[in-house]
Amino acid sequence: MKIQFYKYQGAGNDFILVDNRENIVDHTNPKLIEHLCDRRFGIGGDGMMFLQNKAGYDFEMVYYNADGQPSSMCGNGGRCIVAFAKFLNIIKTDTEFLAVDGPHHAKISDTGDWVSLQMIDVHELNTDLDAYVLNTGSPHYVKLVEDLEHRDVFHEGKAIRNNATYREKGINVNFVEPAGDGYFVRTFERGVEDETFACGTGVTAVALAMASHNQKTGHIVTPIKVLGGNLNIRFNYDGKAFTDIFLEGPAVQVFDGEVEI
Ligand SMILES: N[C@H](CCC[C@H](N)C(=O)O)C(=O)O
């Protein structure tokens, strides 16, 4: 069977999207998703998403990592599926959709390429030696480093993701250093098992952890540079809970096509 697919990227984190409102694709086949995400034998992507109908919401986001396995929340994927929903004329500039971590509100620019996605509130921030560990819809490890540009993020990130603490469930590993009035972040992503050009739930985790690290409270806006561009995180922090968290940035349709599945 041939299906229509659309390729999107959000700050270089890239995804294959399918309009599955007619439920034509059985996406419970990890080998198929893994093949389609393969950058040489398939379309290529950090993950794959299916837009589906859901009573009470504009749509449902079903997300898989590049390894073909169902995943926790994908922030950049959430921003891209909102742009996809606008492209499909399902929404205009505001939306409420359902994802694996619950309902999400999002706004999209009239031009359809800038999306502000509300993330779940965060009430727990733990530490692991000198790193921070928190869940922003996906689990994240955040470590302040120096000379990030020259660090071996793949091997250092892979080692942490597979150590005795995290091996079983995995974790996304974010390395961060101050840059301008924000931060530079590089991420080794679970389920991609490689460094990606951006990680939305990851930069969100970094912004929250850095507010706590610097003991900043109130309404905070954190600009973050990633390999694939720039993202912005806005949130409220009272010293305990992080609320009204928005991940903002570009979401661009790169190409579309048909693929035999
Ligand atoms: N790899 C992540 C999910 C995708 C996260 C990332 N692409 C984002 O933008 O949040 C995990 O397995 O937890």
The ligand as an SDF file (V2000), in Angstrom:
LIG
                    3D

 13 12  0  0  0  0  0  0  0  0999 V2000
   13.8400   10.6880   22.4050 N   0  0  0  0  0  0  0  0  0  0  0  0
   12.9030   11.1440   23.4230 C   0  0  0  0  0  0  0  0  0  0  0  0
   11.5550   11.5150   22.7900 C   0  0  0  0  0  0  0  0  0  0  0  0
   11.7050   12.6310   21.7950 C   0  0  0  0  0  0  0  0  0  0  0  0
   12.2320   13.8650   22.4650 C   0  0  0  0  0  0  0  0  0  0  0  0
   12.7070   14.9760   21.5470 C   0  0  0  0  0  0  0  0  0  0  0  0
   12.7730   14.7020   20.1280 N   0  0  0  0  0  0  0  0  0  0  0  0
   11.9260   16.2430   21.8140 C   0  0  0  0  0  0  0  0  0  0  0  0
   11.8580   17.1250   20.9440 O   0  0  0  0  0  0  0  0  0  0  0  0
   11.4130   16.3770   22.9510 O   0  0  0  0  0  0  0  0  0  0  0  0
   12.6860   10.0460   24.4380 C   0  0  0  0  0  0  0  0  0  0  0  0
   12.6910    8.8730   24.0570 O   0  0  0  0  0  0  0  0  0  0  0  0
   12.4810   10.3910   25.6130 O   0  0  0  0  0  0  0  0  0  0  0  0
  1  2  1  0
  2  3  1  0
  2 11  1  0
  3  4  1  0
  4  5  1  0
  5  6  1  0
  6  7  1  0
  6  8  1  0
  8  9  2  0
  8 10  1  0
 11 12  2  0
 11 13  1  0
M  END
$$$$
